[in-house]
Amino acid sequence: MGFINRLLNRSANNKFAQAFFLGTKYTSNDDTNFFKYVDLAYNINPDVYSIVTQRANKLVSIPYGIKEIEDDKAQKQLHKLLSSTKHNLTYTQRLKALKLELKAYNDEEFEMPLERPNNNQSWDEFFNLSEIFMALTGNVYWYMVAPEDGMNAGQPKEIYVLPSHLIEIVLLDNANFLSDESPIDYYVLTQFQSYVKFNKKNVVHISTNNPNFGFSGEHLYGQSPLRAGWKNIETSNKWLDLNLTNAKNGGVFGIIHGKQQPIQETQAKAFKERLKEMNNNPEDLSRITAISTEIGFTRLSLSADELKPFEHLKYNQKQLCNVLGWSDALLNNDEGGKYDKQQEERKRVVTDTTLPNAKLYENIFNEKVLSRFKGYDKKYFAFNTKEIPELQDNLKELTEWTTMLVSSGELNRNESRVLKGMSRVDDPLMDMYTVKDDILSLEDAVFPTDELIGNDRRPI
């Protein structure tokens, strides 16, 4: 966030900047504030931190790159097929997807438009942070630094992920939410008395759906997934604080008193000091002391066994996994299940959470970012979902299936290789459709000729 710090330092204690923003028409976010989801959830709650970190790391584990579109119609059909099946394709659907992919794209791969989005981040870090903010706040803001004029006007030089929890949307005067015109004037990053303005045309705002419509622009912000789970976060934090307090106090709250006669004030103070010394002294036999009167102890607190804090923490953890689209079986729980259960849950969170978000970033990046770079016409940024381990087929079954289709002339050998995750071979014979008998081409098998009766057949 070095870029953000430089901007904030520039406007800190700037009276003109403060006066400039007086009277601006900020949107009224119906959520209390997004800052708490970072400060009181991600920063201090281990469950939220673990879930969100796993989500973000899983997203950037998917390879991505730039392809060239050859057939727009085939590409749209391919995306529709993958979306409708959540990329969980049957063998028949895989064959259909392969045919569409071969028509939609060529084999050449292109470099990202920038080697790094900015000096502080790699592309992996860029998308990782985007997913963190999406999980915490339901909003991602990409800011593109681009020249206003010249031969490269509008083409981004750097791209940054803005801190979503500090961004405010400023509305146009007399903004109309029921027209096709955008009601947004610009974006502002606010922190204490610092203000940084961002031109709307250089900001890409990605957000979750928000049903909380309002004429003050509440719906322009995405809805944080943690909003529904906020009570669970507060409860979880409270239990963690209580466990810490119990640990510091030895797990006991109560009153020491005399059994036969009251303890005098001087005795009570001296006994309290002696207890502190005993608690802080690690030497052998240091926790033995003497007292001249018989004492009793009345417990005022519940024990850990009575409170059952870990049962409450597990319940809250499960609810947080639900709202964040993850699985508590993947959080190193003793009850996480065996290997098969783990694999099943990994596949479920990939198809239900990771892939939809990857597709969202993919679409927005192509529409709002890649389109601004010269020389990237007909280019398409894509996550290579075929490389996700959780979506891999059983290779033995896949090989048997593709071998059968090659033998019947429904697949050629290059298509068979691609279906099995192998690269194509640059040999025209590998693109020929053949049948099993004598490895004849499909055309020769259907329409035999006298020339084929001899020994001139060339094996594929």
PyMOL commands that set and color helices and strands:
alter all, ss='L'
color gray80, all
select helices_A, chain A and resi 2-11+15-20+35-42+46-60+72-85+91-104+123-137+164-166+200-202+218-220+225-228+230-248+265-280+304-307+309-324+328-330+339-372+385-387+389-391+395-407+413-419+428-431+437-439+442-446+450-452
alter helices_A, ss='H'
color red, helices_A
select strands_A, chain A and resi 64-68+139-145+158-162+167-171+184-191+194-199+203-207+254-258+295-299+379-383
alter strands_A, ss='S'
color yellow, strands_A
deselect
rebuild
show_as cartoon
